[in-house]
Amino acid sequence: MKRYGLALGGGAVLGAAHVGVLQAVEEIGVPVGFISGTSIGAFIAALYAFGKTAVEIGEIALALDWLDLSGLSLSQYGLLSNRKFGKIVTDLLGRKNIEDALLPLAIVSTDISTGGKVVFTRGDVASAVMASSCIPGLFRPVQLDGRLLVDGVLVENVPVSSLKAIGAEKVICVDLLGKHLYREPQHIVGVLLNAFYSTIASATSVQLAGADLCITPDLSGFNLIDTSQIADIIPQGYKAAIPLLGAWKG
């Protein structure tokens, strides 16, 4: 049997679509043996790798107080800290290392001092998720092992190559931004997110070329920051994934 892997890309609140994809994976019975994630994809991937089901992850996503995931941090590097995000991961999973996961897990971050890719396959899972989801300019970089780490979308938005590096032979990836339409921002956070994610589109297309199957949910009707959309975004992931996975696996 081929060693199947699932690569979950970044996209802020659009990451709720990953839950729908996981629902389809479980329904079709795709034997996922490896998983990787970047940014919000790292959060979902970590939960799944440690045994949370799609239903459980969906319940977590709907219950989270998304506006309380960050705290004010007056630093020369950023306005906010995403330390609370790391605490949520610890609260949900306990104090775990990546190598303790039930599935081999890779989490992608960026060393903002060098521009290099940092792939976590060992070490504290909460710290890795914090680093992977740390939007530069908005959040203060995560200091870890002598490096300043920020969001992994800068180097690998959809972590296909990182998934192959941990052993996956057949790669399914999820691109949250491929059918997303950028809308006029209403405040500074919207400006930063639009600028941030729009710059990575061309690089993402190159990353997708390495996948065997790419799932691109239609998220054109949603924006990057409105958390009230989560219940409607989840089914979009399922709707996109179920026919593709059924035909591909069959």
Secondary structure, DSSP 8 states (H G I E B T S, - for coil): ---EEEEE---GGGGGHHHHHHHHHHHHT--EEEEEEETHHHHHHHHHHTT--HHHHHHHHHHS-GGGS-EEEEETTEEEE-HHHHHHHHHHH-S-BGGGSSS-EEEEEEETTTTEEEEESSSBHHHHHHHHT--BEEE--EEETTEEEEETHHHHSS-HHHHHHTT-SEEEEE-SSTT------SSHHHHHHHHHHHTTHHHHHHHHTT-SEEE----TT--SS-GGGHHHHHHHHHHHHHHHHHHHH-
